[in-house]
């Protein structure tokens, strides 16, 4: 009995020692993180032309000026909303097309980079590194290069967003593929089905709800990205917002109308996609549970 008590005390002491060590390491990491953040902020503040603290009291000057001018021209707001609505549709179209193209590319790359499903298992690291590169390059960098080559417009924005989307969704899709059952794939292989047939019949039906859920989530992100890319000449409502703000005072009522359109479109898309994702993920589980 005494030996058992001694072993228990020893295990408790070991556990408490590990807990204290972990807390100490977490504290050190927190101190280092705070120090790096403070030093980085100080360096950025020193290099800033006006200084952060010197301009902090003017933080709300620009929003106040925009809202003030929009309030003075409130009667023109409906006309501005109608005027810029086609640009909003263009932005949504860019996001939708880039999401669709990126998701299709991501689906292929994810299947080629998943163990047990890959067509060429030795090339799995290669396909994963390709997705890492596609995911690592920001959309705005790709868009700037394409605008230099192809000129301004929605096509460079669509290609840039689709490129980044393929890398981001490819990573998520590959994680979904790892949870798919291999029994249908093995059964199809035993009867002589090709790799494409095995993936299309044996894997895609299992993972399609999660694919659609992630694609809808990415669609929300791509709407914001396409609006941002408009600032560098990639078309859409972001381009109109850039023009309205570049002209300065006198056009702030148009900028306010564009902000309103962007806000409501993002809210509507977020709500719709959230509803669809809820049905795709939880709705299927509830149905299976009731059937069982």
Buried (B, 14 or more C-beta within 10 A) or exposed (E): EEEEEEEEEEEEEEEEEEEEEEEEEEEEEEEEEEEEEEEEEEEEEEEEEEEEEEEEEEEEEEEEEBBEBBEEBEEBBEEBBEBBBEBBEBBBBBBBBBBBBBBBBBBBBBBBBBEEBBBEEEEBEEBBEBBEEBBEBEBBEBBBBBBEEEEBBBBBBBBBBBBBBBBBBBBBBBEBBEEBEEEBBEEBBEEEBEBEEBBBBBBBEBBBBBBBBBBBBBBBBBBBBBBBBBBBBBBBBBBBBBBBBEEEEEBBBBBBBBBBBBEEBBEEBBEEBEEBBEBBEEEEEEEEEEEE
